[in-house]
Amino acid sequence: WLETMLGAICDPKQWATVSADEIADEGYPVFGANGQIGWLESYNHEFPTIAVGCRGVCGSVHLTPPKSYITGNAMALDDLDTKRVSVAFLFHYLSFFGFRSIVSGTAQPQITGKAIKGYSIRLPSLGEQEMIGGILDAADLQIAHFRRQVEKLKSEKRALMQQLLTGKRRVSV
């Protein structure tokens, strides 16, 4: 695998931060340091983009859906060189390895643009990246499916508890 720096394959950028008053209940998804924080009437990223938390919650990695807004509390990895790197592979790679080594500050942790541009990563061939990204995306889909099943079972259990523990349903013994 070839070693390169993030700044060589993308242009990390912080966009304008939006105020809480601008956040809406519908529209385009808005991403901050912690992930999606609401909705907005406009977007600043047409295509799925990796967002890295760079203020407060430093190093959290999110892959936005198309037509999303990424605020200044996250670093958008813009203009990804898709001839050299797969967005799915890079998302999983960065999620796995993290950014602890480049977080600075103690009272207010942060990741600077300079630090993220100099962050070293290792890339296999584009074909291998696409294969790895596809396998890990499929695993994420399975995990999401099982989480939905667990939530459904928990809901059913709560309903049963409501019936059985309040005396509203007789149990045969």
HELIX and SHEET records of a PDB file:
HELIX    1   1 LEU A    6  ILE A    9  1                                   4    
HELIX    2   2 ALA A   20  GLU A   22  5                                   3    
HELIX    3   3 VAL A   87  PHE A   97  1                                  11    
HELIX    4   4 ARG A  100  ILE A  102  5                                   3    
HELIX    5   5 GLY A  113  LYS A  117  1                                   5    
HELIX    6   6 LEU A  126  LEU A  165  1                                  40    
SHEET    1   A 2 LEU A   2  MET A   5  0                                        
SHEET    2   A 2 SER A 120  LEU A 123 -1                                        
SHEET    1   B 4 ASP A  11  LYS A  13  0                                        
SHEET    2   B 4 ALA A  74  ASP A  78 -1                                        
SHEET    3   B 4 ILE A  50  GLY A  53 -1                                        
SHEET    4   B 4 VAL A  61  LEU A  63 -1                                        
SHEET    1   C 3 GLY A  35  LEU A  40  0                                        
SHEET    2   C 3 TYR A  28  GLY A  32 -1                                        
SHEET    3   C 3 TYR A  69  ILE A  70  1                                        
END                                                                             
